[in-house]
Each structure stands twice: as structure tokens, then as C-alpha cells.
């Protein structure tokens, strides 16, 4: 009996040690995947392939890392809200261009797509502290532009991008007007137990009543559940109920945490949405949900009464011109 108990204890100890070794050695490779299997780090296409009007933007993060981004304008003579989009953990911004093309058409917005450090054409290696710096550099760049309405900057993050966007939005209440989260996790600590089930007894959310002995070795915890409750701006939660990567319960927990302190939160789920395709399977409802959220919380500025008639006509003509040109794309 004693030998059996000893063997069991040794086995448990071995699992803990093995789990710790895996986390220490490979955690960045598990969390950040700049290169998809069988592909290269470079962009397979650029926005020009989809006939999108864009510019290459080069930034410097606060620690000196050189970053690349695409600023995709609705059209040169059209103004609207600007969405700062943060992607998932795998691949690069070029893999999101088809979604962004539809985003421009449906939301009549500009889109700024940042390559995190170590992704695409950006230098460096990804880490939580580094990517937070990268996101801030992107927002600071947008806030200084004179060709957009800087009072209508909306952060949109999917999966890992939601964790990035949540931190940025919390840290910049005067620069970010609203936040959109899609299929985002509560924390990497919780996701470790989802992706590696044998670790769930040793790693998990800091809110757990049982101490998790491996939490301290995680360098990129991305605890969105702790951040989201501190955000004051309006938040839209988009959840695909068939998400095969992040359990949909994570989005429900995030919404519940945020809504306790923020009465401008909205949760919408999509029955057939998976982790990467909710924007596609959600169809018209998906885009109408975002459009209505923007119209409600980040409306276009109204001109003063003395020029409202003339400007109103001009705005209508400009909007019609934008829609006509977009329909031709």
C-alpha cells in the first residue's frame, strides 16, 4: 500500500515537473504562432490584391522595436469610424484581409491592422509586455493622424487580439471610444487547462480557490477577466457558440464581469460560429450587430445648426458616393 502511494505521488510529481518544463521551454511557441505550418512568415498577399486603398505604416514601439502595419482607408475622400484591429495568435494580418474587405463595405470604416512584434514584417519576438507596447504605438499613431476622426477610434480584437485590445482600451479611456471582443478567452492560464487537460489541476485562473502551482511560470498570462472589469467604454461581445478553440463560456464570463460595473455592455451569440469564422457564418446579423453598436455608441458628430443643412446635403452626397464606389469593388 505504501509503495502504491509513493508511486502515485512520484507520478503526480512527475506530471508537475513535466508540465513546468513544457511551460518554461515552449510557452511562447504555444501562445504565439506567427508562421502557420507549411507557410512562410511573409505576407501571402497585400491589400492591393483586393483593390483596397492602403498605406504601409512603419512604427517604433516604446522599447525601439520596428513594427509594420497597414492602414486601409474606406476611400480617399470618405471619412468614418476607424477600427484598430488586433488579430488572433496564428498567422499574420494578410490572412484577415478578406474579412477586412467586407468590414469596410458593411461598416464604412477605416481599418488599421498591426503586425505584432515577430509577426509579418515586424521585428522582434512576441511577448505579452512587448505586444502591449506595440498596441500602444499603433493607437498613438492613429491619435496623431489628421486624416481621420480621432474621436471615433474603435478597438476590435479577436481571440488573442481581444486580450490585447482589452488592455489597450482600459489604459486609454480618452483615446478609445469603444471595444469589440470576439471569441476571446478569460486568460491564458485558463486556456492552458483547455489545450493541455492534464495541466488543469496545476494551472488556472487566479480567481480559483485552489492554488495553482504552475501559474507563476507563465510569462504571458493575458488575464482578460481581470482587465475587462476595469473598462469604462462601451463593449460589444461577439461569441461563436461552436468555437472549437476557446470555450464559449469564457465569453459569457467576460461579459458577466464587465457588466457588473459597465452598463454599456452588449452580448450577442451566433449559433453556428466557430473560432475563426463567426464573421462569415454570422452573416447579415453579425455585421448589423456591429453597425448598430457603432451607431449607438460612436455616432458621427453632428454639425452646428448654422451649417447643418449644407453639411447634411454634402454628407449625404459623400455617403452615397462612397456606397456607389464600394459596390463597384
N, C-alpha and C positions, 0 to 999 in steps of 0.2 A: 504493500500500500504506500509506504514511504517513498519507495523508488518510483512508483507511478506519479505521485505528487511532484517529486523532484523533476521527473521527465516533463511533466506538464508545465512547471514553472520555467524550466530551461527552454521549452518550446515557445512559451509566451515571450520570454526574454529575447529569444532569437528573432521573433517577429518584430519586436520593438526595435532591436538593433538594425535589422534588415531594412525596416521602414525608414528609420532615421538615416541610414546610409543612402537610400534611394532619394530621399528628400534633399539631403545635403548636396549630393552629386548631380542630380538630374532635374531639380525642381524648375529651373528656368526653361529647360527644354520641354517640360510638361506644360508649363503655363504659356510660354511664348513660342509660336511656330511661324516664323517669318517666311519659311520656304516650305511649300506643300510638296509631298512626296512626288518625285518624278518631274518637278518643275524647277525653274531657277529663281533666284532672288529678284531678278529684274522684272519690270512690268511687261506683261504679255501684250498689252495694248495701251494706248493713251486716249484721253477724251476725244482727240481729233478723229479717231476711228468711228466714233458715234456722232460725229459732226457737232460736238459741243464746244461752245466758246469758253476758252480757259486760258490760264496763265500758270507757268511754273513758278512756284514761290520757294525761295530758299531762306531758312531761318536759322538763328543761333539760339539754342536753349541756354538757360542761365548758367549752366556749367560748361558752355562752349561747344557742345555737340552740334554738328551741322545737320539740319533737318530739311527734308523735301516735302512739299505739299502741292496739291492742285487747287486753285481757286476757280470754280466753274460758275460762270455768270449765267443768269437766266437768258439775258440777251444784252448787248452793249447799252441799249437805250431804255432798258426796263429796270425798275427798282422794286424790291420786295423784301421779305424777311431773308436773313442769311442763316443757314443751318451749318453749324460746326459739327461735322460727322466723325464719330470715332468708331472704328471697325472692330470686328471680332479678333480673336487671338491668332487666327491662322491665315496665311496668305498675305496679300498686300492690297492697297487701295484699288488697283486696277481690277481686281476680282469683284468689286462692288459697283462698277461703272454702269452696268445695265440697270440696277436698282436706282442709282442716282439719276440716270436719264429720265426714268419715269417720275422720280421725285420732282425734278424740275418742271415737267409737264403738268403734273397734278397739283403741285403746291405753289407754282410760280415764285420760286425762291432762288437764291444763290446757294451754292454748296461749297464749303471749304473742307477738303479731305486731307488729313495729316497722315504722313507715314511716321509711325513711332520710330524711335531710335532702333537701329538694327533691322528695320523693315524697308522694303523697296530701295529707294536711292538714298535713304538717310544713313548717316554714320552711326557708330557706337553699338552697344549691346543693350537689349531691353532689360529693364528692371522697374519695380514699382516707383521708386523715388525718381528715376530718370524720366519715365513716361509722364509722371505728374508735372515735371518741369517742361516737357515737350508740349503738353496740352496748354500750359500757361503761356508759352511762347506763341502758340497759334492764336489764342484768344487776344493776347496783347497786340499781335499783328492786325487782327480784324478790327480791334477797337480804335486803331490809329488810321484806318483807311478813310478816305474822303469820298469814295465812290459807292458807299453803301450806307444804309440807315443803321448806325451803330446802336440805336436803341431797340433794334429788333433782331438781336442775335439769339438764336435758339440752339442749345446743345442737344444732340441726338446721339445716343450710344447704344450699341447692340452687344450683348454678352459682355466680354471684357471691356468693350467700349463704354458700356453702361457704368461700370465701376469707375473708369477714367472720368467720364462725364459727370458723375455724381460728385466726385471730389472737386472738380473744376467749378461746378455750379455752386457748391457750398462756399468755396473760397472766394467767389466773385459775385456777390449779390448785386453789385452796382453795374456789372458788365453783361451778365447773362439774364435774359428775360424769362426763359422757361427751359424746362428739361424734359426730354422724351427718353424713356428707358424701354428697351425691348429685349426680352428673354435674357435678363441679367441675373446673376447669382447673388446670394446673400453674402458669401465670402469664399475665397479660395480654400480656407480651412474646411468649410462645409463641403466644397466640391471635391476635396481630396478623398473624403469618405465615399462619395458617389462614384468617382472614377476608379478608386482602389478600395473596394469594400472592406478588405481585411484591416485597413487602417482606421476605420471609423471609430474604433474603441480608443484610439490613441491620439486622434486629431479631430478638431471640430471647432465650432463657434465658441467665442469667448463667453457667450451667454450661457453655455452649458453648465449645469450644476455640478457635473463630474469633471475634475481637472483633466485636461488632455495633455499628455506628457510630451507630445511631439510639436505642439503649437509653436514653441519657442525657436524651432529651427527653420520655420517658414519665412523666407525673405520677402515674399510678395503676398501678404495676406489679403489685400484688396477687400477689406471688410465694409462692403456697401451697406450692410444692415445698420452699421453704426453711423455711417455718413448720412444716409437718406433722411434720418430723423432730424437732422440739423439744417435741412434745406428749406428756405422760405419761399422760393419761387414756385410757380405752378408746375406740377409734374404730371405727365401722362405715362401710364404703364400699359405696354402692349405685350400680351402674353399668348404664345402659341401653345395650345393645350396638348399637342402631340410632340412637344420638344423632347428630343431623344438625348440631349446633352445635359441641359440644366432642368431639373425637375420643376414643373410649373408652380409647385408650392413655394419655391424661392421668390417668385414674383409676387405671390399673394402675401408672403411675409414682409417683403419690402413695402408693398402698398399699405399694409396694416401699420407698419412702423411709421411711415411718413404721415399717414392720415391722422394719427393721434395728435400731431402738432401743426398740421398744414391742411386747411380746409379747401385748398385749391388743387386737390389730387383727383385724378380720374383713372379708373382701371377698366380696361377692355380686353376680353379674351377672344381668341379665334380658334374654333373647334378643330380645324384641320391644320393649323400652323405648326410647322416643325422649327428646329432651331434656326436654320438658315433661310427658310422660305416663307416665313409668315407674311412678309411684304408681298409675296406673289400669290399664295393661296388665300390670303385675306381679301383679295380682290378690291372691289369698289368700296366696301365697308372700311377696309384698312386705311385707304387714302382719305376718305371722307372724315374718318375719325380724327386724323391728324389735322386736316384742313380746318375742321370746326374748332379744334383745340387752339390752333394758332389764331383764328379769327376772334375767339373769345378772350384769350389771354395776351396775345401780342398783336393787337389790331393796328391797322395803318393809321398814321397820325392824321387828324382832321385839320384842314387849313383854317385860318381865321375867317370870319364872316365876310370881310371886305373883299376877299379874293376867292371865296368858296365856289361861286358859280363858274367863273372862268377856269379855275383849277380843277373843278369837278368834271367839266367837259374834257379838259386835257387829260385827266386821269382815266376817264372812260375810253377816250380815243387811244391812249397809250396801252391800256389793258387789252383792248380789242386788237391792237396791232401785235402785241405780244402773243396773244392766243392764236392769231392768224399765222404768225411765223412759226410758232411751236407746232401747230397742226401740220405744217409742211415738212417738219423734220422727220 
